[in-house]
């Protein structure tokens, strides 16, 4: 992956996160804990899942950085 590609991907991620943060800032605490009327996860659960998945991915990258010969990750570890 080229440096330009990485910089572009990071910029796109920053834009997406800014949009998400702006949207979440408009929600009340009650809204965060309300699921869709058909069921499913609440907004708070989705945000928590995103946070945990990010932490696990960072951990995987660290493992790979310290062990370049690593050839396997559990599917659950990569979100």
LUMRO-623759 format. One record per residue (C-alpha): y negated, z, x; residue number from 1. Coordinates in nm, 4 decimals, padded with zeros to 6 digits. Each point is the difference from the previous one (the first is absolute). Example, Ala and Ser with C-alpha at 12.3 -4.5 7.8 and 13.67 -1.06 7.14 Angstrom:
BEGIN
[[00.4500, 00.7800, 01.2300], 1],
[[-00.3440, -00.0660, 00.1370], 2],
END
This chain:
BEGIN
[[00.0000, 00.0000, 00.0000], 1],
[[-00.3358, -00.0978, 00.1425], 2],
[[-00.2922, 00.2378, 00.0382], 3],
[[-00.1990, -00.2060, -00.2524], 4],
[[00.2805, 00.0340, -00.2555], 5],
[[00.0174, 00.3743, 00.0553], 6],
[[-00.3769, 00.0402, -00.0300], 7],
[[-00.0031, -00.2100, -00.3197], 8],
[[00.2865, 00.2017, -00.1508], 9],
[[-00.1742, 00.3275, 00.0850], 10],
[[-00.3251, -00.1248, -00.1539], 11],
[[00.1817, -00.1011, -00.3194], 12],
[[00.1681, 00.3422, -00.0141], 13],
[[-00.3379, 00.1698, 00.0425], 14],
[[-00.1465, -00.2027, -00.2872], 15],
[[00.2975, 00.0829, -00.2223], 16],
[[-00.0189, 00.3697, 00.0814], 17],
[[-00.3738, 00.0058, -00.0685], 18],
[[00.0618, -00.1592, -00.3414], 19],
[[00.2718, 00.2544, -00.0763], 20],
[[-00.2180, 00.2905, 00.1119], 21],
[[-00.2884, -00.1241, -00.2156], 22],
[[00.2277, -00.0355, -00.3044], 23],
[[00.1543, 00.3443, 00.0523], 24],
[[-00.3460, 00.1531, 00.0296], 25],
[[-00.0660, -00.0971, -00.3617], 26],
[[00.3066, 00.1886, -00.1298], 27],
[[-00.0004, 00.3577, -00.1241], 28],
[[00.2685, 00.2505, 00.0967], 29],
[[00.1560, -00.0538, -00.3412], 30],
[[00.0155, -00.3750, 00.0574], 31],
[[00.1847, 00.0519, 00.3280], 32],
[[00.2814, 00.1806, -00.1809], 33],
[[00.0346, -00.2376, -00.2928], 34],
[[00.2882, -00.2471, -00.0006], 35],
[[00.0076, -00.3281, -00.1899], 36],
[[00.0916, 00.0566, -00.3641], 37],
[[00.3228, -00.1926, 00.0598], 38],
[[00.0983, 00.2439, 00.2744], 39],
[[-00.0003, -00.0295, 00.3751], 40],
[[-00.1874, 00.1623, 00.2820], 41],
[[-00.3382, 00.1637, -00.0261], 42],
[[-00.2870, -00.1163, 00.2180], 43],
[[00.0394, 00.3175, 00.2079], 44],
[[00.3692, -00.0771, 00.0558], 45],
[[-00.0792, -00.3545, 00.1114], 46],
[[-00.2630, 00.1247, 00.2463], 47],
[[00.2402, 00.2649, 00.1301], 48],
[[00.2705, -00.2653, 00.0465], 49],
[[-00.2426, -00.2218, 00.1903], 50],
[[-00.0912, 00.2920, 00.2265], 51],
[[00.3617, 00.0942, 00.0730], 52],
[[00.0986, -00.3642, 00.0605], 53],
[[-00.2895, -00.0383, 00.2439], 54],
[[00.0998, 00.3141, 00.1893], 55],
[[00.3606, -00.1166, 00.0217], 56],
[[-00.1062, -00.3450, 00.1205], 57],
[[-00.2204, 00.1592, 00.2683], 58],
[[00.2961, 00.2110, 00.1068], 59],
[[00.2190, -00.3102, 00.0228], 60],
[[-00.2597, -00.1745, 00.2146], 61],
[[-00.0088, 00.2999, 00.2325], 62],
[[00.3793, 00.0005, 00.0240], 63],
[[-00.0067, -00.3696, 00.0843], 64],
[[-00.2778, 00.0508, 00.2550], 65],
[[00.2062, 00.2662, 00.1782], 66],
[[00.3290, -00.1918, -00.0329], 67],
[[-00.0601, -00.3781, 00.0193], 68],
[[00.3772, -00.0579, -00.0166], 69],
[[00.0109, 00.1532, -00.3488], 70],
[[00.1599, -00.2532, -00.2350], 71],
[[00.0464, 00.1937, -00.3239], 72],
[[-00.2082, 00.1866, -00.2560], 73],
[[00.1255, 00.1363, -00.3298], 74],
[[-00.1466, -00.1983, -00.2883], 75],
[[-00.1505, 00.3173, -00.1436], 76],
[[-00.1882, 00.0559, 00.3237], 77],
[[-00.1955, -00.3235, -00.0239], 78],
[[-00.1160, 00.0478, -00.3564], 79],
END
